[in-house]
């Protein structure tokens, strides 16, 4: 199951959503509280998932760099990493973890206790996406939904994305916005310019969220 929040907001709740989707009968918020409690081991929860000896579960933790960029206490960050490492090191429980991490954050993670050895032993480097790879990432999911994108728009998205790694997140957000706003079986170029293109789409979304807040809430946001 997909977690409705970022890893950096609350990694324990993020993981609780994944565990509850596999088979736990606890609601995510209750399970997150248990995972974060003192002296709790992730293995306790894994063993209660009810997987048979022939079943396997893969938990994908995407954008692992959010663990560093989110508003976490250092103690909570280290506790999450250590418990995750311990659960991943134990064999035979049927649950496997796949962590996806941007390479420009790698030096910061290598300084965390125990994580350096785990990364070096299991590291798989995915090369930067080529224009052809970006085109596939844009077109193939749409094709599964019997939807198409203007050739001109696909080219504009790839050109605007460029070589900056952080732009992949902007591309993801822009495609999500275009999908939500499209009608029929085609995503058109005019829609892209209407939402402000790659850079403007996120800014427009942020402005819409900000304007939906009360004046008191807006003042709090300004102070953050």
Phi, psi and omega in degrees: 000151179272133177283140180278005181225166179281152178303320184291340178289312181199093183298330180289319176290324176302312180289326179298323177298319180293314180298317183293331178288333180285323182166359179289143180270006178272147173285150186306318182296321178290319180293322178298320179298321179292319181295329184270350183294149178303142175066018177269140179247135177304333182296331178301317180288318180301318181292340180266003181286341177080024178288137176282170183296339181263355183265147177228146177231136178246119177257116181262120177255098184276156178051053182299340179297340178296341176298331180269326185273345181281169185277053183265149169289147180300324180295320179292322179298313181292322180296318180297315181297315182295319179290324177294317179298318181295315180297322181288335184278341181274128183266156169095356182268354173087357180252129180240146182246133174239116182257129180251125189220135174290136185293335180289348175262355186303314180303324180293323181284330180294343179275350179280135184303126176086337184283329180301312181294320180294320179293314182296328182280338187232012187292133172228116185270123176264120182297154178302140184295134175278166175305323178293320178295320177296320179297318177296319181295332179278313191275322188295315177299324178294322180297325178297331179265013181056041179237152182232161180235141178303138178302320180297321179291318178301318178296317180297320179297316181294316180296318182289331179292319177060213184255000182285119183303323182294342181287344177297323177293323177294321178297316179301314180295319181296316178296321178297318179295316179297321180296317181292334183262351186280160174225151183080208185247019181217139171261123190256157183298321181302325179298324182295314180288332180292327181271000176098015179064196189298311183284323185285335184298316181290320179297319179295319178296317179297318179296319180297318179294317181298316182291343178279349181279158172288169180298320179296318179294322178296322178295322178296316180299320181297331181277346181284000000 
